[in-house]
């Protein structure tokens, strides 16, 4: 077995539960303030109408049906024995707390669902939501996944995120010390961002009280503002070797205790415009591990807060 040179999610789950655990993506039919007119109606430049989700809700599938279907498939494919309900599509704290309690409770009632992972925006949490998740966290594994993407406000503005880095800082400060695990979503290859800027994001996150990071490649999907920029030659996608080296550099700056939940994204092939290599996930993951091996490096190797590396 190839040695993982980073603190991967599967290993983290095995330490807690002693078996294979898989996340099941859930579409709860929620919206986003960056699409419904509260902040904006256009959404982020890279996001299409599905909100990075499965579209299962629009097909009439309940949360229970989505989880049972996911359990069957993942148990067969990975021999998974336990599952995390991952509320992925759009903004999954963007509803009255009574509705959220109903949605989360339905998921946790399913056999072998041992926890929740809630994807949301850092400007869409309040005390009521965090208290609800804190209550669940007394008995279940709870992660909240904040979409940050970058620490640079100019980039966030260009992407039409509708929030700044301070919103993320405030969300983290409000969430810590509640037994809720915090994961930050970061996109590499954003328009106008240099390697140095991406490493500044890594350094900033490494100094914050977070528990996990998801890294995403910025790929272009159909029917987005980013597609228009790409077609006009204004935006250039990262090449695979560029991305692999940036990820390795990023990991070296991240403390080894932080769980790396993802190293690249999963574009839907029918929606993908570019780059074509982004659908080669297994190959990309292998290349990342290879470059770390060649460097004799690993996650945290160049983190300034770790002594005797």
N, C-alpha and C positions, 0 to 999 in steps of 0.2 A: 504494500500500500504506500502511495506517495505521501510524504510528510507534508502536512498543511503548515505553511509558514505564517498563518494568521489565525486569529481566534474565530473560527467559523461557527455558524448558527447550529449546524447539526451536532457538532461537538458540545456546544453549550447545552442543547436540549438533552443530550445523552447523560451529561453530568447531573442534571436535575431529575430526569425521569427514568433513566436507565434503559431507554429503548428509543427506537426511531420515532420522531415526532415531525409531523408535516403541517404547514400552514395551508388553510383552505381559503381562497379568496372569496369574499362575499360582496355582493352588490345589494345594498339595503334600500336603494331607491332614493337616496338623499341627494341634495343639490350642493351648490357651492356659492358663497357670497360674491365670488368673482365671476359668476355666470348669470345669477338671477337678478342682477341690477343693484344689489346692495352696495357692492364695491364697483363692479364693472359688469358688463354683459358679454365681454369678449373672451374672458378667461386668459390663462397664461398662453404665451405665443406657441408653446409646444404641445398644448393639450387639445385633444379633439372632443367631440360631443359625448364620447363614452366616458370621459373623465378617467382615463387609464384603467378602466374596469372591464368587466366581462360582458356587460349588457344583460345579465341574467334577470334582473328585476323587470326590465322591459319585455322579456319573454314570459313573464308571469310566474317565475320560480320564487317561492318563498325562501326565507333564510333556512328553514328546516330542510327543504328540498335541496337547496344548494349544498348544504353541509353533508347530507346523506349521500348525495351523488359524488361529492368530492371525497368523502371517506372511502367509498367503494373503489374509486379509481386509484387513490393514493395508497391504499392498503395493498392493492394488487401490484402496483408498480414498484413501490418502495418497501413493502412489508411494514408500513407504518402502523403503530398500535395506538398512538394518541395523536391529538390534533389541536391546533390553535385556530380559532375562527378569526380570520383576517378581514376586517371591514376595510376594503380597499378603495372602492369607487367613490370619487368626489370627496366630500368633507364629512367625516363620520362622527363629528360632534355638533354638526350644524342642524340642530332640531331641538325642540323642547325636551328637557331632561326626562319627562314622563315617557315620551316616545323612545328616547334612547334606552331607558331602562327596559322597555318592552322588547326592543330589538336585541339588546345584549343578553337579556334574560332568556330569550328564545334560543339563542346560540348556545349558551352555557347549559341549557337543559338537555342538549344532545349527548348521548352516551359517548364517552372517551374524548369529549372536548374539554381540555384541561385549562384553557385560558383564552384570552382575547388579545388581539393586536388591532389597535384603532388608528387608522390613517386619518390625519386631519391637518389643518392649518394652525400655525402658532397663534393666530389672532382669533381663533374660534373655540377657545376653552374658557370656562369661568369656574368659579368656586363650586357651583352645583354639580357640574360635570365631573370635576376632579374628585369631589367627595363621593360621587357614585362609583367611580373607578377605584377609589381608595377602599371602599367597602368590599368590592369584588376581590381586591388584592389581598385581603385577609385570608382568603382560602384558595384563590386561583392565581395563575401567572398572568399578569397584566402588563402589556406594553402599549405605550402611546407613541405613535410615529409622527413626528412633526416635519412637514415639508418646509425645509429651509432653502436648499439648493445652493446657496452661496452666502458668504458673510458680507458681500459687497453691495451696498445699497444702490449704486448706479446700475449694476447688473439686474438687481431685483426690479428696479423701476423699468428698465428696458424690456424685461420679460413680462411686464404687466402683472406682477405678483400681487400687488395691492397691499403689501406690508413691507416693513423694513426689518433689519437685523435685530433692532431693539425689541420687536414683537416676539422674536424667538427667545431672546434673553429673558424677557418677562415670563413667557410660557414655561421655560425651564425652571426659573426661580419659583414659580407657583406650583410646579409639579414635584420637585425634589422633596425628600423626607416623607413621602406618602406610600412607600413601597411599590410605586408605579415605575416601571422601567421606561427610560426615555431613549428613543431612537431618532437620529437626525437623518433626513434624506438630503443627499448632496448630488448635484449634477455636474459632471466634468465635461468640459468642451463648450461651455456657454459662450454666446457671442461676445467677442471683445475681451474675454478673459485669457490672460497669459498663464504660463506655468507657475510663475511666482505668485500670482493672485490665487490660484488653486491651492498652493502650498500655504498661503496665509489662511485660507479657510481651514485647512488641516490643523495648523498650529492653534488657531482660535478655538476650534472644537476640542482639541486635546487638553485645553485648560479649563473646560467647562464640565459640569457634573452631569454627564450623559452616560448612558450604558451601552448604546449601540449606534452603528452608522450603516446606512445603505448608500452605496455608490451607484450612480446611474450614468451611462453614456447618454449624451444628448443625441438622439436620433430623430430623424424627420419623419413625421407621419402625415398621411393625407388629410386635407381639409383643416389645416392649421395655418396660422400666420407665419410660422417658421417655414412651412413649405414654400410660401411665396418668397420669402427672403432667400431660400436655397435656390429656387428656380431663377431668381434674378442675379445670382452669383454673389449676393451680399454675405451669405453664411456658408462656411466650409466645414464639413464634418471632420472629426478627427480620424486619422488612419488607425488601423488596428495596432501597429507598433507604437504609435504615439500614445494611444490610450493605455496600453499595457505598461509602458514606462511611467506614465503619470500615476496610475493606480499604485504601482510599486513605491514610487516616491511618497505618495499620500500615506500608504500603510506604514511606512518607516517612521512617520511622525506621530502616529496614533498610539496611545498607551496600549499595552498588550491585554489589559483587562477588558477593554471595550470590545463588544461582540460585533463582528463584521457580518451583518445580516445579508448583504448582497454586494457583489463586485461589478456587476453589469446588469442591464435591464433585459426584459423579455419582450421585444416588439412583436406585435401580431403581423405575420408575414404579409397578409392581405392588405394591411394598412401602411406598411413600411415604404418610404420613398428612398431613404438613404441613411447610413451607408449599408451596403449589402452584407458586409462582414458581420454586422451586429447580430444577425440571427445565428451565428456560429458560437453559441455561448460556451459549450464544452471546450472548444478550441481556445477561446479567449481566456477562460479560467486556467487552463493548463499553461498557457503562455505567461500568465501573471505569476503562477507558482514557479515556472522555469526561470524567469528573470530574477526572482528573489533568491532562488537557489544559486544561480550564477554569481550573484552579488554576495553570496554567503550572508544574506540578510533576512529579516523577518519583521513582522509588525512591531513597532516600538523601537526599532534599532537606533533611530536617530531622534527619539523623543528626548527633549532637553531635561525632562523631569525624572528620567530613569538613570540611575547611577550604575557604573561598571557594566556598560553594554559591550 
